[in-house]
Amino acid sequence: MKIVFMGTPHFAVASLQAICDAGHHVVGVVTVPDRPTGRGLKITYSPVKQYALDHQLPLLQPERLRDPQFLVALQSWQADLFVVVAFRMLPECVWSMPPLGTFNLHASLLPQYRGAAPINWAIINGEQQTGVTTFLLNQHIDQGSILLQESTPITPDDDAATLHDRLADMGSRLVVRTIQGLADASLTPRPQPSCSQLRPAPKIFKPHCAIPWQLDGQAIVNFVRGLSPYPAATMQMLDNKGTLQQLKIYQVAFQPAPHSRVSELLTDGKTYQKVGVSDGYIHILSLQLSGKKRISVTEFLRGYDLTNWKVVM
């Protein structure tokens, strides 16, 4: 079984490692080109590239997936199967190339949460269950026939980081099972079921990260959890000098309570900082000022006097 693996982030590395550990022959790896990142614009490798280099796996980094030179190089590996985890949308000239086709690992229970950010949106929307799916690629994004699925509960303590790691581990095992099932022809692909109400999972950009204070308390908690630690929920405050302060919020708690102090910031100056919402208070537990490091609310209050600070809604 000769396999080409395509992927980019840390989420994909677990699957690549599982394939190698299972003894399958990874004849090549495809990942994104190197990009400058950070303030110093230092060239960095994708986590998948770093794994490939560490394990002496052949590597391709095409700018364009339809580039003739890339297609010739990809064909020269003569793979039986392509495995895709957190990569790019593939053109048909790529996904149709291997005899056994190309399958993708997606971090949701398809058909729900098609898109780039299924882990984040499942938590934001208050789902109590999610999972991983392997499916055959076709010309439509995340709509190919399902091969295998496995589910897991989303606990109240989960955030995007903990769920990411659990699904990466689950997904790596599902990928190996899928490869074996395709190799021995024991898997029968099945069309994705129709659903009257689909919840999408589009990519999340910075403007989407502002905390929606008009929602109820639990919805705000879910919003923060779903974006923690990356890209992180944000809030704006006017300090006592009238300067606009941008904060990233990583952890909050909800205190149900009747009150008439919606949108007000309340604090004892030592142990708590909370914001009034429609059905109670949101306690801010972990945060980061722009240009500073992540700290607890008690550390923040030791360094800043929040008298006359106001939340910008």
Secondary structure, 3 states (H helix, E strand, C coil): CEEEEEECCHHHHHHHHHHHHCCCEEEEEECCCCEEECCCCEEECCHHHHHHHHCCCCEECCCCCCCHHHHHHHHHCCCCEEEEECCCCCCHHHHCCCCCCEEEEECCCCCCCCCCCHHHHHHHCCCCEEEEEEEECCCCCCCCCEEEEEEEECCCCCCHHHHHHHHHHHHHHHHHHHHHHHHCCCCCCECCCCCCCCCCCCCCCHHHHECCCCCCHHHHHHHHHHHCCCCCEEEEEECCCCCEEEEEEEEEEEEECCCCCCCCEEECCCCCEEEEECCEEEEEEEEEECCCCCEEHHHHHHHCCCCCCEEEC
